[in-house]
Amino acid sequence: MRVTDDIRYIGVNDHEVDLFEGQYIVPNGMAYNSYVILDEKTAVMDSVDARFGEEWLANLAGELGSRKPDYLIVQHMEPDHSANIMRFLEAWPEATVVSSAKAFQMMKNFYGSDLSDRKRIVVGDKDTLELGRHTLTFVTAPMVHWPEVFFTYDSTDRVLFSADAFGKFGALDVEDPEGWACEARRYYFGIVGKYGAQVQAVLKKLAGLELKIICPLHGPVLDENLAYYLETYQTWSSYGTESEGIVINYTSVYGHTRQAAEELAELLRAKGCPKVAVNDLARCDMPEAVEDTFRYGKAVLATTTYNADIFPVMKTFIEHLTERNWQNKTVGLIENGSWAPTAAKTMKAMLEGSKNLTLLEPAVKITSALNADSRAQLEQLADALMA
């Protein structure tokens, strides 16, 4: 695939993977992107997952023709992007590997060699590499989302090679009717979400660059309306509200807490809430629920007291939120308990370290099943959420 006259796509599609990174459901597969820049000197941008090394090398050879690659630029050391470094060097031993100091250390950990006995160039922030017509400038992006990561900017074609940033789930040969944002959001908050401050830092570095194309390591090449993608990343990384609405996340043992969640949702809709998302945490794809809970400005957590704690799935869910620095939200709590309800107290304690959370008081208390009193509390919560 032609990205520009001199830049070609040589990545692969993976329809064998069931769980990306061992936890994310990818029904539409996954793309491992790689690119080659054809100039007086030829540079290959990253490799692909080990299972697709032969296909990747064939794609590369097809674009090279009679040329030989001069450089392999390794922006990110996760194995889905670095697994074929040694195979590449077996095919082209005279090529030079370009990467960060931390990445070369990781190469030794993963593949048994830091390539100190090979041609290599260690690069840092603002270092450049001349290919001929193209000048590449390296932009360090530590913890977006590993410490060794850098982006690469081609000032000739105004192309940003963005490592894992701006990526999404899904193979490129499967049409995604929901567009970029849905699976990019699930990808971002699942994988990068903890590192908002680091994303903010690299966005500031990018602000001075003229961009025409973004080439991520997953997902489609972005060549239209780049302001939208940059603004969306600005919202996500600052933990802002992307969409007006309320998400209700619940767990339920015998259906009573589920009933409360559903009745609250109906109340909110009747009061004019533009969007109400409801997630049964025991049955839904949890990364989808995480995505919703970062997307909307208001959230409700509803669960039962369980073994003097909270229902295990809710506990895991809150840990997913807090470890990703969930913040800047309005939160309502619903607890259920038949003899000693403590779920609200437990949830509050788990959220204590989160920044800028507004906890609506009091929490709704259900004693086993909804009654007139707890329904009145639901009504009050709905009013508070809509205020």
Secondary structure, DSSP 8 states (H G I E B T S, - for coil): -BSSSSEEE--EEESS-SEETTTEE-TT-EEE--EEE-SSS-EEE----GGGHHHHHHHHHHHHTT----EEE----SHHHHTTHHHHHHH-TT-EEEE-HHHHHHHHHHHS---TTS-EEE--TT-EEE-SS-EEEEEE-TTSSSTT-EEEEETTTTEEE-TTTT--SB-TTS--TTHHHHHHHHHIIIIIGGGHHHHHHHHHHHTTS--SEEE-SSS--B-S-HHHHHHHHHHHHTT---EEEEEEEE--SSSHHHHHHHHHHHHHHHTT-S-EEEEETTTS-HHHHHHHHHHEEEEEEEEEEETTEE-HHHHHHHHHHHHTT--SEEEEEEEE-SS---HHHHHHHHHTTSTTEEE-SS-EEESSS--HHHHHHHHHHHHHHH-
